[in-house]
Amino acid sequence: MTLAVCLALIATLAAQPGSSPPAPGRAAAADCAWQQHSKRVVKKVRRHGRLRRVVHWKRWWTCEPPAAAPAPAPPSPTAPAPSPPESDPEPEANRLAVKSAEFYFVLSRPSVKAGEVTIELNNQGEDAHNLNLQLEGGSGEPLQIAETASDQRSVASFDLPAGKYKLWCSLPEHEEQGMATTLVVE
């Protein structure tokens, strides 16, 4: 193709809607607001036998639709608009997530409400773990979530009255190595 034909083809394509973005610094089309974005990128490369950090900036353009003009205010009614009926707030789920690893527990929150509590034991450790719950100063059998293998989850629901609960792993030597914590039930 000759140079004149190529330039004519480029001019035709540029005049069509949805064409490629304008070059940086040029005026943007009326139907598009061009935004430049940048991100710092750090790579580690080996040069001359040594590991070096190379930093460069990745830049790109996106077409953001222009903000819509605000809608005109509706005419004021003569009578007040009826208020929407009041609805009861959604009941909050009474859930607790417990992450276990070697050799600790992490609770998703320090306290829950008394009543039905759903507890999820998420074992992110290499060893199997279980979870026992007992009201401090209480007697009898503790509540228990069975042994959960590595990278597995177990879920159980318990009816917990208010008080302070001790949580621990009852597998050999796990509690002694730090797998114990407390939970407040309000």
C-alpha positions as CSV (number, residue, x, y, z in Angstrom):
1,M,0.0,0.0,0.0
2,T,1.1,3.5,-0.6
3,L,1.5,6.0,2.2
4,A,-1.5,8.0,1.0
5,V,-3.8,5.0,1.2
6,C,-2.6,4.1,4.7
7,L,-3.1,7.6,5.9
8,A,-6.6,7.7,4.5
9,L,-7.5,4.4,6.1
10,I,-6.2,5.6,9.5
11,A,-8.2,8.8,9.2
12,T,-11.4,6.8,8.4
13,L,-10.9,4.5,11.4
14,A,-10.2,7.4,13.7
15,A,-13.4,9.1,12.7
16,Q,-15.5,6.1,13.7
17,P,-17.0,5.8,17.2
18,G,-15.3,3.2,19.4
19,S,-12.0,3.8,17.8
20,S,-8.7,3.4,19.6
21,P,-7.9,5.8,22.5
22,P,-6.4,9.2,21.7
23,A,-2.7,9.6,22.1
24,P,-1.8,11.0,25.6
25,G,-2.0,14.8,25.7
26,R,-4.6,15.0,22.9
27,A,-8.2,16.0,23.3
28,A,-10.6,13.1,24.3
29,A,-13.8,12.3,22.5
30,A,-17.0,13.7,23.9
31,D,-18.4,10.3,24.7
32,C,-15.3,9.1,26.7
33,A,-13.1,10.5,29.5
34,W,-9.7,8.9,29.2
35,Q,-7.9,8.1,32.5
36,Q,-4.3,7.2,32.7
37,H,-3.4,4.6,35.4
38,S,0.0,3.5,36.6
39,K,1.3,0.7,38.8
40,R,4.8,0.3,40.4
41,V,6.2,-3.1,39.4
42,V,9.2,-4.6,41.2
43,K,11.0,-7.6,39.8
44,K,14.0,-9.5,41.1
45,V,16.5,-10.4,38.4
46,R,19.9,-12.0,38.5
47,R,22.6,-9.8,36.9
48,H,26.3,-10.6,37.0
49,G,25.6,-13.4,39.5
50,R,23.8,-11.2,42.0
51,L,20.1,-10.8,42.7
52,R,19.0,-7.3,42.0
53,R,15.6,-5.4,42.3
54,V,14.4,-3.7,39.2
55,V,11.6,-1.2,39.5
56,H,9.6,0.2,36.6
57,W,6.2,1.7,36.2
58,K,3.5,0.0,34.1
59,R,1.1,2.5,32.5
60,W,-2.2,2.1,30.7
61,W,-5.3,4.1,29.6
62,T,-9.0,3.3,30.2
63,C,-12.1,4.9,28.9
64,E,-14.3,6.1,31.7
65,P,-17.9,7.1,30.7
66,P,-18.5,10.8,31.5
67,A,-20.6,11.4,34.7
68,A,-24.3,11.7,33.9
69,A,-25.9,15.0,34.4
70,P,-27.9,15.1,37.6
71,A,-31.6,14.5,37.0
72,P,-33.9,17.5,37.5
73,A,-35.6,17.5,40.9
74,P,-39.2,16.2,40.8
75,P,-41.9,18.7,41.4
76,S,-42.8,19.0,45.0
77,P,-46.1,17.2,45.8
78,T,-48.8,18.9,47.7
79,A,-49.3,16.0,50.1
80,P,-46.3,14.3,51.9
81,A,-45.2,11.0,50.4
82,P,-46.1,8.0,52.4
83,S,-43.2,6.6,54.4
84,P,-42.2,3.0,53.7
85,P,-43.4,0.5,56.2
86,E,-40.9,-0.2,59.0
87,S,-39.5,-3.6,58.8
88,D,-37.8,-5.6,61.6
89,P,-34.0,-5.6,61.2
90,E,-32.5,-8.8,60.0
91,P,-31.4,-11.0,62.8
92,E,-27.6,-11.1,63.0
93,A,-26.1,-14.4,62.4
94,N,-24.5,-15.7,65.6
95,R,-21.4,-17.3,64.0
96,L,-17.8,-17.8,65.1
97,A,-14.9,-18.8,62.9
98,V,-11.9,-20.4,64.6
99,K,-8.7,-20.8,62.6
100,S,-6.3,-23.4,63.9
101,A,-2.6,-24.0,63.1
102,E,0.5,-25.2,65.0
103,F,0.0,-24.3,67.9
104,Y,-2.6,-21.6,68.3
105,F,-6.3,-20.6,67.7
106,V,-7.4,-17.3,66.1
107,L,-11.1,-16.3,66.8
108,S,-12.9,-14.2,64.2
109,R,-14.3,-12.2,67.1
110,P,-13.7,-12.2,70.9
111,S,-17.4,-12.5,71.9
112,V,-20.7,-13.8,70.6
113,K,-24.3,-13.5,71.8
114,A,-25.8,-16.1,74.1
115,G,-28.0,-18.7,72.5
116,E,-27.5,-20.8,69.3
117,V,-23.9,-20.3,68.1
118,T,-22.5,-21.8,64.9
119,I,-18.8,-22.5,65.2
120,E,-16.6,-23.3,62.2
121,L,-13.2,-24.8,62.8
122,N,-10.9,-24.1,59.9
123,N,-7.7,-26.1,60.2
124,Q,-4.9,-24.4,58.4
125,G,-2.1,-26.3,60.1
126,E,-0.2,-29.4,59.1
127,D,-1.5,-31.5,61.9
128,A,-5.1,-32.5,62.7
129,H,-6.8,-30.5,65.4
130,N,-10.1,-30.5,67.4
131,L,-11.9,-27.9,69.4
132,N,-13.3,-28.3,72.9
133,L,-15.5,-25.7,74.7
134,Q,-16.3,-25.6,78.3
135,L,-17.8,-22.9,80.6
136,E,-15.1,-21.7,83.0
137,G,-15.8,-23.2,86.4
138,G,-18.3,-25.6,84.8
139,S,-18.3,-29.3,85.2
140,G,-19.3,-32.2,82.9
141,E,-18.3,-33.1,79.4
142,P,-17.0,-30.3,77.2
143,L,-18.7,-29.5,73.9
144,Q,-16.6,-30.7,71.1
145,I,-15.9,-30.3,67.4
146,A,-14.3,-33.5,66.2
147,E,-10.8,-33.9,64.9
148,T,-10.4,-32.0,61.7
149,A,-7.7,-32.9,59.2
150,S,-5.2,-30.4,57.7
151,D,-6.8,-27.9,55.2
152,Q,-10.3,-29.1,56.2
153,R,-13.3,-27.4,57.9
154,S,-15.8,-28.6,60.5
155,V,-19.0,-26.8,61.5
156,A,-21.2,-27.4,64.6
157,S,-23.9,-25.5,66.4
158,F,-24.2,-25.3,70.2
159,D,-26.6,-23.6,72.6
160,L,-24.3,-21.5,74.8
161,P,-25.5,-19.7,77.9
162,A,-23.7,-16.4,78.8
163,G,-20.3,-16.7,80.4
164,K,-16.6,-17.1,79.7
165,Y,-15.6,-20.2,77.8
166,K,-12.3,-22.0,77.6
167,L,-11.4,-23.3,74.1
168,W,-8.6,-25.9,73.6
169,C,-7.3,-28.7,71.4
170,S,-7.4,-32.0,73.4
171,L,-4.9,-33.9,71.1
172,P,-1.8,-35.0,72.9
173,E,0.5,-32.0,74.0
174,H,-1.4,-29.5,71.8
175,E,-2.9,-27.5,74.7
176,E,0.4,-27.5,76.5
177,Q,2.1,-26.0,73.4
178,G,-0.4,-23.1,73.3
179,M,-3.6,-24.3,71.7
180,A,-6.0,-22.7,74.2
181,T,-7.9,-19.4,74.2
182,T,-11.1,-17.9,75.8
183,L,-14.4,-16.8,74.3
184,V,-16.9,-14.5,76.0
185,V,-20.6,-15.3,75.5
186,E,-22.7,-12.2,76.3
